[in-house]
Amino acid sequence: DASSVEWHLEGKYFESIFVYHGREIICRFDKNAAWIDTRINQSLEEIGTAITNKLESLGEIMSSIRIEKPESVLFEFVIRDKDMNRKIYFTDTSGEIIEKRGFNSVYDLF
């Protein structure tokens, strides 16, 4: 049922971008066709207040992505602070920050 399916070789992995039930999804696979992860754009309402309330003190949440991996699920948030600087935060499913990255280029997202 997927539509608008695109495949790309992105460095060390293959990436499939497609629309499924109106939602953009990105799946990544290594060169041996092993699944790396799936990235699903989600609204803040879908993620829930238990997680978003923990992040609101950092600034405005501009985007949220659920990342499903073989061994875990985590979230990626782009947050803009009061000085208009954007950072990428990765959290676990309880909203605890696992990693923070700068937002200097699109390559920071991967």
Secondary structure in CASP SS format (residue, H / E / C, confidence):
PFRMAT SS
TARGET T0000
AUTHOR 0000-0000-0000
METHOD secondary structure of the structure
MODEL  1
D C 1.00
A C 1.00
S E 1.00
S E 1.00
V E 1.00
E E 1.00
W E 1.00
H E 1.00
L E 1.00
E E 1.00
G C 1.00
K C 1.00
Y E 1.00
F E 1.00
E E 1.00
S E 1.00
I E 1.00
F E 1.00
V E 1.00
Y E 1.00
H C 1.00
G C 1.00
R E 1.00
E E 1.00
I E 1.00
I E 1.00
C E 1.00
R E 1.00
F E 1.00
D E 1.00
K C 1.00
N C 1.00
A C 1.00
A C 1.00
W E 1.00
I E 1.00
D E 1.00
T E 1.00
R E 1.00
I E 1.00
N E 1.00
Q C 1.00
S C 1.00
L H 1.00
E H 1.00
E H 1.00
I H 1.00
G C 1.00
T H 1.00
A H 1.00
I H 1.00
T H 1.00
N H 1.00
K H 1.00
L H 1.00
E H 1.00
S H 1.00
L H 1.00
G C 1.00
E E 1.00
I E 1.00
M E 1.00
S E 1.00
S E 1.00
I E 1.00
R E 1.00
I E 1.00
E E 1.00
K C 1.00
P C 1.00
E C 1.00
S C 1.00
V E 1.00
L E 1.00
F E 1.00
E E 1.00
F E 1.00
V E 1.00
I E 1.00
R E 1.00
D C 1.00
K C 1.00
D C 1.00
M C 1.00
N C 1.00
R E 1.00
K E 1.00
I E 1.00
Y E 1.00
F E 1.00
T E 1.00
D C 1.00
T C 1.00
S C 1.00
G C 1.00
E C 1.00
I E 1.00
I E 1.00
E E 1.00
K E 1.00
R E 1.00
G E 1.00
F C 1.00
N C 1.00
S C 1.00
V H 1.00
Y H 1.00
D H 1.00
L H 1.00
F C 1.00
END
